[in-house]
Amino acid sequence: MRHATPSRALHHLLDESLRYPPEYGNHLSSHLPMALAALDGLGADEARLRAFFAFYVRRFTEPLRAAPSPSLQSSFAAALARDGRDKVLREALPRLMVGVGAAAFHGVIRTAHAVESRHEGELAAALAYWAARWSRLPPSAVVKPDIDGVADWLDAVDRRLLQADPDWPTTASTARLISDRMLQAAHTTAYRETVGRLRIAGCDPGVLLHELALSAAVRYADTRHFTVLHMATGARAVRVLAPWLPPGGDVLVPLFQAVAAASLASDTASAVPGTPTVRTDLGWPQVCALARASDNDHVIKLVHAMAAQQALAQHPAWLQAAVAAVTDS
């Protein structure tokens, strides 16, 4: 189902993709290197990778412009050449994680794909993009860690939103970009009072990340919400980078702040009850084949993320989320 190692074709196209900026249009994140890596991971051949590349670069209709901070990219490239990947990641990730929600999680997602692709040029670009779009959310006004389990915590965030801010985001969240809506959500009562209720201290970070990824997958399968999709792929990305993070759960506090803000920004709390129908006739081979054939970058990335989670710890939710992606696009 997935290539064991990155292909030569992927590396060549990642070299080519560095010619293009990390954003296009009005600050939309380019998914070109991420989707190429995901396609390669799903087993796409060279012809398919090249076809997707040719399709995707059409959206760069404006004259190519420089990255948000070329000096950052050069600095990371020099550090990688001098010190190696492991040292650079161990030093950079703790600081970058404070702004993990940057550009709707695309900084961390791109970095995780770059690490898996084993392409230092793309890794330098990914780290630079994350740093350039770094955005710190405010801490919780109430720190009362009395909820065990990510799913229960997210449910508590939803309940508080419906109690305290029932008209949000219909009347308050007007921003076009997910990252801007997340910043708005951080000013809600629900955010201020519930972000600090998840018990993190003393918990196994691996368990917390697994619970987060699973909760996001379940919520995406239930809602098909675009913002929740980013929660699912973002959670998987942090799991990829976990070996280079400091031990203990404290480093994950900004991640859960960002997840709460994204969940609030999605307004899935006020969704009409009822689970959308999920096809049961599609298994992993069919879903991965549909993703490889898709030109939808978000579908490709979501299916790849869910297949990777399945390889780590089998659960039906991964397939349900992947099926939702390929059948709802």
LODRENFI-537199 format. One record per residue: x, y, z of N, C-alpha, C, O in turn. Coordinates in steps of 0.02 Angstrom, whole numbers, plus 32768, in hexadecimal, padded with zeros to 4 digits. Each point is the difference from the previous one (the first is absolute). Example, Ala and Ser with C-alpha at 12.3 -4.5 7.8 and 13.67 -1.06 7.14 Angstrom:
! residues 2
82947EE481867FD3803B8000802D803C800080347FFF8021 7FBA80367FBB802A803B80037FD980378025801980378008 
This chain:
! residues 329
80297FC480007FD7803C8000802B803F80007FEF80317FE0 804A7FCD80448029803C800680487FF07FEF80187FCA8011 800A80647FCE80477FF87FF480267FFE80427FF38027802D 803C7FAA7FD880287FFB803E8030803B8006800C80188038 800E7FFF7F90802E803980017FEA80317FCA7FE17FED7FCF 80308053803B7FEE80317FCD801F7FEE7FBC80387FE87FFD 7FA380247FCE80187FEE7FBE802E80367FE37FFF803A8017 80287FB47FB7802A80307FDE7FD580357FDD8012803B7FFD 7FB57FAE7FE97FD3802F7FDE7FE7803580317FFB803B7FEE 7FF57FB1804F7FEA8030803280378033800C7FF3803C8001 804A7FAD80098037802E800F800B80317FC7800D803B800B 7FEE7FAD7FB88008802D7FC77FCA80357FFE800E803B7FF4 7FB47FB180197FC8802F7FFE8002802F803C7FEA803A7FFB 802F7FB0803E8009802D8038803680357FF07FF9803A8014 803B7FB17FC8803080327FE97FDD80347FD5800B803C8008 7FCA7FAD7FCB7FDC802E7FD37FD0802C80277FF8803B7FF0 7FE77FA880427FCD80268024801E803A80287FDC802F8011 80647FCD7FFF802080378025800380407FD7800F8035801B 7FE37FC77FA57FFD803B7FD67FC18029800D7FFC803A7FEF 7FD27FA680317FC0801F800A7FF980198048801D7FE2802E 7FBD80537FDC7FF9801D80437FD67FD3802E7FDB7FD67FE7 802A8033805A7FD97FD7802F7FB7801580047FD87FDE8021 801680597FBF7FBB801780007FEE801A7FBA802B80127FD9 7F957FEE801A7FE8801C7FC17FBE8024800E7FE37FF88036 8005802F7F9A7FC28023800B8006802F803C803280228008 7F9B7FDD80217FFF802C803C80157FD8803D7FD77FF1802B 80697FFE7FD8801E7FDC80397FE57FBA80097FF87FE98039 7FF97FF57F917FED7FB9800480407FD67FFE802C800B7FD5 7FDA7FC58058803C7FD7800380047FD27FC37FD07FE07FED 806C801E7FF5800B7FD17FCA80057FB9801D80267FF3802E 7FB37FE07FB580027FBA8015802A7FD67FD180027FC28007 8020805D7FCB80257FDA7FCD80317FCE801E7FFA7FC57FF1 803680508038802F7FCE801B7FDF7FCE802E80147FC58001 7FBA805180267FDF7FD2802E7FD87FCB7FDA80047FC58011 7FD7804F7FBD7FD87FD17FDA802C7FD07FD77FF07FC57FFA 804780557FEB802F7FD37FDD801B7FCB802E80037FC57FEE 8010804F804F801A7FD080307FCA7FCD8014800E7FC58007 7FB4805380027FCA7FD380127FF17FCF7FC77FF57FC5800D 800A80547FB57FF57FD37FC780377FCB7FFD7FF27FC57FF5 804B8050801480387FD07FFF7FF87FCD8038800C7FC57FF6 7FE0805380447FF67FD280387FC77FCF7FF480027FC88019 7FCD804C7FBF7FC87FD47FF080107FD17FC67FD67FD87FEC 8066802E7FF880147FD17FCC7FF680197FB980037FD87FD1 7FF3806880257FF7801A7FBD80417FF87FD880378007801B 7FC37FEB7FA4803B7FF87FD7801780447FE57FE08033800B 80597FCC7FD1801D803E7FE97FD280267FD27FFC803E8003 7FE07F9F7FD17FD380217FD27FCA802680257FED80387FEE 7FF87FA980467FCB80218027801C803C80267FDF80348002 805C7FC6801B801E80388022800B803B7FD17FF2803A8012 80267FB87FB2800C80367FD07FBF801F7FE87FFC803D7FF6 7FD07F9A80027FC0801A7FEB7FE3802E80357FE480357FEF 80217FB780507FE7802C80358027804080037FE480368009 805E7FC67FF1802A803C80017FEA80307FCA7FF7803C800D 7FFF7FAB7FB67FEC802B7FC87FBC801F800D7FF4803A7FEE 7FDE7F9F80307FBE801A80108004803780347FE080347FFA 80467FC0803B7FFF802D8039802180437FF17FE780348016 804F7FCC7FC48025803F7FF67FD980327FD68014803A7FFB 7FB57FB17FE87FD6802F7FDA7FE28036802D7FEF80367FE8 800B7FBB80587FE28032802C802F803980127FEB8033801D 80547FC67FD3802F8037800B7FFD802E7FC3802D80047FD8 7F9B802080247FF380297FC6802280448003800B801F7FCC 80057FF8806F802280408008804B7FF77FF880197FC88007 800B806D7FEA80497FFA7FFD801B7FE380417FEB80148037 80437FBD7FC4801B7FE0803B80228033802D8027802A7FE9 7FC97FD28057801D802E802F802A7FD980337FFA7FC38006 802E8061801F802C7FE080317FD97FE3803A7FC68013800B 80597FC080197FE27FE4803C7FF780388033801F80347FFB 7FB47FC180387FF68034803380408019801F8005803A8012 802C7F9A7FF480418016801C80387FD57FE380127FCC801C 800A80497FAA80357FD97FE1803C7FF6802F80217FCC7FFD 7FEC8065802E80397FF9802E7FF57FC7803180307FDE8013 7F92801880027FF27FC7802D800F7FBE7FDD801F7FD4801D 7FCB80267FA4800C7FC37FDC804B7FF47FF780187FC88007 800D806D7FEA80497FF97FF880207FEC804280307FD88001 7FB780448036801C7FF080427FF47FB78012802D7FDE8018 7F96800A7FDB7FF27FBA800E80297FD27FD380187FCC8016 7FEF80467FAB80287FD77FD280487FFC8017801F7FCA7FFE 7FFC806E801880458000801880077FD6804080317FDC8008 7F9E802A802580037FD9803E7FFB7FB57FF180237FD88020 7FB280157FB27FF97FBA7FEE80417FE57FE280157FC88010 800A80607FC580407FEA7FE380377FFB8034802B7FD47FFC 7FD4805880358035800380327FF57FCD8039802E7FDE8014 7F94801F80047FF37FDA803D7FD97FBF7FF67FFF7FD5802C 7FE180247F9B7FD97FC47FF47FB7800880167FF0802B8028 7FE67FAB7FBD7FB88004800C7FEE7FFA80497FD980298019 80417FA5800A7FEA7FF28044800D803B802F7FD580128027 8066800B7FD580108039802C7FD4803C7FF07FE78021802D 800F7FEC7F937FD7803A7FED7FB87FF780197FE2802E801A 80037F967FDE7FBB7FF480167FFB8004804C7FD0801D801A 80607FC7800A7FFD800280498003804880197FE180108033 8044801B7FAB8006804580167FC6802C7FE97FEB802C8024 7FFB7FC77FA07FCD802C7FE47FB97FED80157FD7802C800C 801A7F947FF97FBA7FEC800A7FE2801980427FC680157FFF 805D7FE980397FE0801A803E7FE880487FF97FCB8011801A 805B80187FC47FEC80467FF77FC880067FCC7FD180278009 80347FB37FC27FCC80027FCD7FBE7FE580197FCB80177FEB 80377FB880427FC27FE380197FD6803280267FC37FF88005 805B803C80167FDA803380237FCF80227FCF7FCB80188014 80477FE97FAC7FD4801B7FCC7FEA7FCA7FD08000800B7FC3 7FEE7FBB80577FF17FC67FD67FC2800B7FD47FFA7FDF7FCC 7FD9804D80487FC5800C7FD7800C802C7FC57FD280107FDB 806D8005801B8011802F7FCA7FE57FE97FBD80087FC67FED 7FD980697FEF7FE67FF27FBD7FD47FC1800080057FD67FD3 7FD0802580607FD17FC7800580247FBD80007FEC7FD17FDE 804A802B804A80287FC38009802C7FEF7FC480217FCD8001 7FDF805C7FCB80257FED7FC4804C8002800B80257FDD7FDD 7FF3804B805380477FFF800F80177FBD801980317FE47FE8 7FAC8002804A80137FBF801C7FF27FC77FCF80267FD07FFD 7FA480357FDC7FF07FCC7FD080377FFC7FCA80187FCA7FEF 7FFA80707FF7803480007FCC80427FE7801C80247FDC7FDD 7FEC80378060803F7FE8801E80007FB5800980327FDF7FF2 7F96800580247FFD7FB7800980087FDC7FBD80247FCE7FFD 7FBC804B7FCF80087FE07FBE804880077FE8801B7FD27FE1 80048067802D804680097FEB802E7FCF8023802E7FE47FE2 7FC58011805F80287FCF80267FF87FBA7FE180317FDD7FF6 7F9280107FFD7FF47FBE7FE2801D7FFB7FBA80147FCA7FEB 7FEE806E7FF1801B7FFF7FBC804C7FFD7FFE801E7FEF7FCD 80018021806C80497FFE80058021802F7FCC80307FEE7FDF 7FB4804E801C801780307FCF8012804080277FD480248017 806D7FEA7FEF80168037802B7FEB80447FE57FF1802D8027 800D7FDB7F987FEA80407FE47FB8800E80117FEF80388012 7FE77F967FE97FB9800880117FF88009804C7FD580268016 80557FB880117FFC800980498012804780137FDF801E802C 80547FFF7FB680128045800F7FC7802F7FED7FF1802F8025 7FEF7FC47FA27FC8802A7FEB7FC47FF9802E7FDF80318010 80147F9280077FC77FF4802C800B802180447FD28021801A 80697FD78002800E802080417FFC804C7FFA7FE78022802D 80327FF97F9B7FFF80487FF77FB880197FFA7FEF8035801B 7FE77FA57FC27FBA80157FF97FDD800080437FDB802E8011 80307F9E80167FE37FFB80438016803B802B7FD880208022 80697FEF7FDC801A803780287FE480437FE97FF1802C8028 80097FDC7F967FE880407FE67FB6800C80107FEC803A8008 7FED7F917FFC7FB98007800E7FEF7FEE80497FC67FF98012 806E800180187FF87FEF80477FCD802E80208003803D7FF8 7FCE7FA5802C7FCB802880207FEE7FDF80427FEC7FC68002 801C806080347FF47FE580437FB9801280177FEC803A7FFC 7FF07F94801B7FBD800C801C8005800F804A802F7FEA8021 7FA1803A7FFA8003801180487FF47FC2802A7FDE7FD17FEB 803E802D80517FF47FC7802D7FB98002801B7FDC80327FFA 80117F9780237FBD7FFD801E7FFC802D803D803080058027 7F98801C7FE17FF6802C803B7FF47FD6803E800B80168038 7FDD7FAD7FBF7FF27FD2803780297FC17FF77FF77FDC7FCE 80368016805F80287FC37FFE7FE87FD2803780118008803A 7FC67FC97FB27FE27FD1802F7FFE7FBC7FDF7FCB7FEB7FE8 806E7FF1801780047FC17FDC7FD77FC98021801A7FD88027 7FA680267FC97FD47FCF801F7FDF7FD17FCE7FD17FDD8011 804780237FB07FE37FD47FCC80367FD27FE7803580167FE9 7FBE7FAA801B802D7FCD7FE47FE47FE97FBD7FC67FED7FFB 806480147FD27FEB7FE87FBF7FEF80397FD17FDA802D8011 80447FD07FB37FF780377FD07FB980047FE77FE680377FF8 7FFB7F917FFB7FBC80017FE57FD0802280317FD780297FEC 802E7FC580547FD5801F8032800E804B80067FD28028800B 806D7FEB7FEF8013804680047FE280287FC57FE68036800A 801F7FAF7FBA7FE380227FC67FB4800680077FE380337FEC 7FFE7F9A80307FB78004800C7FF1803980327FCE80237FF9 805E7FE4803A7FF680358031800880457FE17FDB802F8011 80547FD87FC18009803F7FDC7FC180107FD97FE880398000 7FFC7F947FDE7FC1800A7FDA7FC78017802E7FDC802F7FF0 801C7FAE80487FC98011802D80068047801A7FCE80248004 806F7FF0800D80088044801B7FF280347FCA7FE58035800F 802D7FBC7FB37FF1802E7FCA7FB5800A7FF87FE880397FFA 7FF37F9080087FB780057FF87FE08025803C7FCD80217FF8 80527FD880437FE48021803B8010804B80017FD5802A800E 806A7FE77FE380188044800A8001802B7FC17FF8803D8003 80137FA47FC4800780257FC27FD57FE07FC9801B7FED7FCC 7FA4800C803E7FD67FDA7FD17FFD801E7FBA7FF27FDC7FD0 801B806480297FFC80207FBF804480037FDC8005801C7FC9 802D7FC88056804380017FE1800C7FBD7FDE7FEF7FCD801E 802F802F7FA5801E80377FDC7FD280217FCD801880287FD8 7FA87FC980297FD3801D7FCE8005804C7FFD7FFF801E7FCB 8005800180708001804980038045801C800C800C803B7FF4 80227F9C80248042801B801480387FEB7FD1802D80287FF3 7FD27F9A7FF580377FE77FD87FF480107FB67FDE7FDC7FDD 803F805B800E7FF680177FBB803D7FF97FD47FFE80107FC5 80397FD98057803F7FFC7FDB7FFC7FCB7FCA7FDD7FCE8007 8049803E7FC380007FD07FC8802F7FC5800E7FF07FC77FEF 804A8046802F80317FCC800B7FF47FDC80427FEA801E8031 80237FA17FD07FF87FD8803C802A801C80397FE980058038 8055800E7FB9802C801980357FE5803F80208007800A803C 7FD980217F9C7FE2803D801D7FC37FF0802A7FF380208033 7FE67FAE7FB77FC57FEC802880177FE080427FDE80078033 805A7FD77FCB801B7FE3803E8012803780317FF37FFA803C 802C803C7FAB80118038802C7FC1801F801E80008014803A 7FCB7FF27F9F7FC1801A80197FE37FD180357FE680168033 801E7FA87FC17FE47FD0802E8023800280447FE17FF08033 805E80257FCE80258003803F7FE68036802E80178004803A 7FBB80247FAF7FE28034802B7FBB7FED80197FDF80278021 800B7F9C7FD07FBF7FEB801980047FE9804880367FEE8018 7F92801380097FFD7FE7804580117FB6800280227FE8802D 7FC67FF37FA2800E7FB87FFE804A7FF27FFE80187FD48023 800D80517FB580487FF77FFC80208012804380277FD9801C 7FCA80617FFE80218019803D7FF47FD1803B802B7FF8802A 7F9A7FE97FD97FEE7FDA803B800B7FB47FFA7FFF7FDD8033 800C800A7F9180047FB67FFA80437FE77FE580107FC58009 801780667FD780407FE97FE5802B7FE2803880227FCE7FF6 7FDD80518044802A7FEA80377FE47FC78029801B7FF18036 7FB07FF07FB37FE17FCA802780197FBA7FED7FF37FD08024 8031802A7FA5801B7FBF7FEC803C7FF0802C802E80288007 7FD17F9C801580397FEA802A80397FEB7FD27FFB7FCE7FDB 803B80588026803A7FF37FD6803D7FEC802980237FD17FEE 7FE980538049803A7FF2802A7FFE7FB880197FCD7FE88019 806B7FF57FE080047FBC80177FE67FCD7FD080067FC3800C 7FDC80537FBC7FE57FD27FCE80357FEE7FCC802E80287FF3 7FCC7F9E7FF1802D7FEA7FCB7FF180277FC17FC87FFD7FE7 8069802A7FFE7FF280277FC47FE87FD57FC57FD680157FD9 80457FAE80227FEB7FD47FCA7FB77FEE80057FDD7FFC7FCE 800C7FF9806F7FB97FF0800B7FD5803D7FEE7FCC7FF97FDF 8049804180387FDA803D7FF17FFC800C7FB57FCA80127FE7 806D7FE47FF57FFF800C7FB87FD57FCD7FDC7FDE80107FCF 80247FB280497FD47FCD7FE27FB78011800C7FD77FFC7FD2 80188018806A7FBB8013800F7FE9803C7FD77FC780027FE8 8066802E800F7FEF803A7FD97FF47FED7FB77FCE80157FE2 805F7FC480027FF97FEC7FBA7FBF7FD87FF67FDD80097FCF 80157FCB80607FC37FD77FFA7FC2802B80077FD07FF77FDA 8030803780557FC6802C80097FF4802B7FC27FC780097FEB 806E80107FF87FFA80297FC47FE67FD67FC67FD780187FD9 80407FAA80217FE87FD47FCA7FB67FF280087FDB80037FCF 80107FEE806E7FB97FF3800C7FD6803D7FF07FCC7FFB7FE0 804B803F80357FDB803E7FF37FFD80107FB57FCE801A7FE8 80687FD77FF57FFE800E7FB87FD07FD17FDD7FD980157FD5 80287FAB803D7FD27FD07FE27FB78014800D7FD47FF67FD7 8020802780647FBC801480137FEA80407FDF7FC480097FF2 806B802580017FEC80437FEA801680127FB97FE1802A7FE0 80547FB68007801F80127FC08016804980008005801E7FCA 80097FFE806F800F804880038049800C7FED802E7FDD8017 7FDC80557FBF804280107FE5803280118037803A7FEB7FFC 7FB1803B8036802D8012803680137FC3802A80397FFA8015 7F977FDA7FF7800E7FC3802680327FD47FDA80297FDD801E 7FD380247F9F80317FDB7FD8804780178012802E7FD78006 7FDB806A80028043801A801280147FEB8047803B7FF6800E 7F958003801E800F7FE68043801B7FB87FFA802F7FEE8023 7FB37FEA7FB280147FBA7FF880467FFB7FE280297FD98019 7FE4804C7FB280427FFC7FE180358022802C803A7FEB8001 7FB280498023802F8020802E80147FD38039803B7FFE8014 7F957FDD8008800F7FD2803780307FCA7FEA802E7FEE8025 7FC87FF87F9E802D7FCD7FE68047801D7FF780327FDE800C 7FD180607FDD804180207FF5802880058041803C7FF48001 7FA3801F803580238006804080197FBC801680367FFA801D 7FA47FD17FD680177FBD801180417FEF7FDA802C7FE0801C 7FD980357FA6803C7FF37FD9803C8024801F80377FE48001 7FBF8058801880368028801B800E7FF3804A8031801A801B 7FA67FBD800580067FF4804880467FE98016801680138036 800E7FC47FA280427FE9801780318039800C80327FF68023 7FC280447FC1802F803980097FE680338032801E80358008 7FAA7FBC80197FE5802D803280197FED804580107FC6800C 7FF38069802280157FF180457FCE7FCF801F7FC67FFD7FED 80517FDB80447FD37FD280227FCC8025802A800A80398013 7FBF7FA57FFA7FCB801D80297FCB80217FD6800B800F7FC5 7FBB7FFC80597FC7801A7FDC7FFD804B7FFA7FD9801A7FD8 8050800A804F7FFB80498000800A801F7FBB7FE280337FF0 804A7FAE7FE8800E801B7FBE7FC27FFE7FD37FFD80227FCD 7FD27FB480467FC47FF97FD77FC9803280137FCC80037FDE 803E802480577FCC803080147FEC802E7FC77FC5800A7FF5 806B80157FE77FEC802B7FC87FD97FDB7FCA7FD5801D7FDF 803A7FA380187FDC7FD87FCE7FB67FFC80137FD580087FD5 801D7FEA806A7FBB7FF980147FDC804480027FC480037FF5 8061803280177FE280437FF97FEA800B7FB77FC980187FF3 80647FD57FDE7FF080097FBA7FC77FD37FEA7FD580147FD9 802A7FAF80407FCA7FD27FEF7FBD801A80197FCE7FFD7FDD 8031801C80617FC2801B801B7FE8803B7FD57FC580067FF1 806A80267FFC7FED80397FD77FE77FEA7FBC7FCF801D7FE6 80507FB17FFC7FE97FE77FC07FBC7FDF80057FD5800A7FD5 80217FD080607FBF7FDF80097FC9803480097FCA7FF97FE3 8043803A80457FD0803680097FF380257FBE7FC780117FF1 806E7FFA7FE97FFA80247FC07FD67FD87FCE7FE1801D7FD4 801F7FA180337FDA7FD67FD27FB58004800D7FD87FF17FD3 80158021806A7FB9800480147FDD7FBC7FF97FC47FFE7FF2 80617FCC80167FE07FBE7FFE7FD67FF3803D7FD77FD28001 8032805680347FD97FF7803D7FB6800A7FF37FD67FDF801F 8019804D7FB37FB9800F7FF27FE67FD97FC47FC8800E7FE9 805F7FC27FFF7FE97FD97FC67FC37FD680137FF87FEB8039 7FDE800A7F967FC47FD7800C80157FB9801080287FE37FDB 7FBF8000805C80147FBC80127FF17FCF7FC87FD380097FD7 80557FC380277FF77FCE7FCD80407FF57FD9801F80307FE9 7FF67F938011803E7FEF7FDF7FF47FF67FB67FD47FD97FED 805280497FE77FF87FF57FB8800D7FB77FEE80287FDE8021 7FB8800B7FAB80097FBB7FEA80477FF67FE7801980287FD7 80077FA4804180437FEF7FE97FFD7FBF7FDA7FE57FCE8019 803480317FAA7FFF7FC37FD880297FC980228036800D801B 7FAF7FB87FE480227FC78020801D7FD07FCD801C7FCC8012 7FDC80447FAD80197FD37FCC804780117FEA801B7FDF7FD3 80028054804B804380147FED80327FEC80367FF88011803B 803B7FCB7FB180367FEF802E803D802B7FF27FFE802C7FD5 80387FC7804F803C80297FF7801A7FFF7FB9801380367FE7 7FF17F917FF6801A80027FBB7FD8802E7FD3801C80257FD8 7FA17FD9802E7FD6802A7FD68007804A80138004802B7FD4 7FFD7FE3806C8005804580178043801F7FEA800380387FE9 80337FA380208041801A7FEC8005800A7FB5801F802F7FE8 7FC27FA37FF17FFF80097FB87FDA803F7FEC801580247FD3 7FB37FE9804E7FDA803D7FF28028803E80127FFD80337FDC 80277FCA805B8028803A80148039800C7FCF800F80397FEF 80117F917FFA803780087FD07FE780207FBF802580257FDF 7F9D7FCC800E7FE5801A7FC27FE3804780087FF080217FCE 80097FF6806F7FE08040800E8030803B7FF3803C7FFA800B 7FA8803E7FDF8026803D7FFC7FF2802E803B801980388002 7FC07FB0802E7FEF8028803B80377FF6803380067FCB801E 802280697FED803A7FFB802D7FEC7FED804680247FDB8022 7FA3803F7FF77FEB7FF180447FE97FB78007800D7FE08033 7FD280067F9B7FED7FB98000803F7FD4800280037FD18027 802D803F7FAF803E7FD97FFE80227FFF804480147FCB8018 7FF2807080068023800480417FDA7FDE8038801E7FE0802B 7F9F80267FD47FD87FE1803580047FB47FFB800A7FDF8033 7FEF80067F9280047FB77FF880457FE7801380067FCD8022 802D80557FC980447FEC801380088000804C801D7FD2801C 7FCB806380058006800580487FDB7FC7802380197FE2802F 7FAB800E7FB87FD97FCA802080207FBC7FF37FFF7FD5802C 801D80217F9980237FC07FF2803D7FF9802D800F7FC98017 8014806E7FF4803A7FFE802D7FEB7FF1804880217FDA8023 7FA780447FF27FE77FF180447FEC7FB78006800D7FE08033 7FD480067F987FED7FB98001803C7FD280077FFD7FCD8022 803A80477FBE803C7FD78005801D8001804680217FD18015 7FD3806580108019800680457FD47FDB803180187FDC802C 7FA7802D7FCE7FD07FE2802F7FBD7FF87FDD7FDE80317FF3 80107F927FFE7FC37FF37FD97FC2801780267FF87FF3803C 7FDC802E7F9F7FC08016801C7FD1800F7FC58016801D7FCE 7FAB7FD180377FD2800D7FC87FF6804A7FF07FED80117FC8 8020801B80687FF680477FF5802D801B7FC97FEC802D7FDB 80507FB8801E802D80197FCC7FE27FF57FBB7FFF802D7FD7 7FE77F97801E7FE27FF17FBF7FC080287FF57FF380177FC9 7FE67FF1806B7FC380277FF9800E80487FEC7FDD801C7FD6 805780018047801280457FEE801A80027FB87FEF802E7FDB 80397FA18012801B7FFE7FBC7FC87FF67FCC800180207FCC 7FD07FB580447FC67FF67FD37FD980417FF97FEB80127FC9 800A8010806F7FDC803F7FFE802280317FD27FDF80257FDB 80647FDC8026802580307FD67FF87FF07FB67FF1802D7FD9 80177F9480147FFF7FF07FB87FBA80007FE37FF780077FC4 7FD67FF280677FBC7FFF7FE67FDD804380067FC880097FE7 80588027803B7FE08040800A802180377FD87FED803A8004 80457FB47FD4802580337FDB7FE1800B7FBC801880297FD9 
